[in-house]
């Protein structure tokens, strides 16, 4: 699953300083991956 997250370009440019917004981006990336697969 980490390799799937590596494909998300939004996570590569992690400019958010708050941990909550970074965590939200990871959750959104996983949701995008899951929805794409099903």
Secondary structure as UniProt FT lines:
FT   HELIX           2..6
FT   HELIX           9..12
FT   HELIX           19..37
//
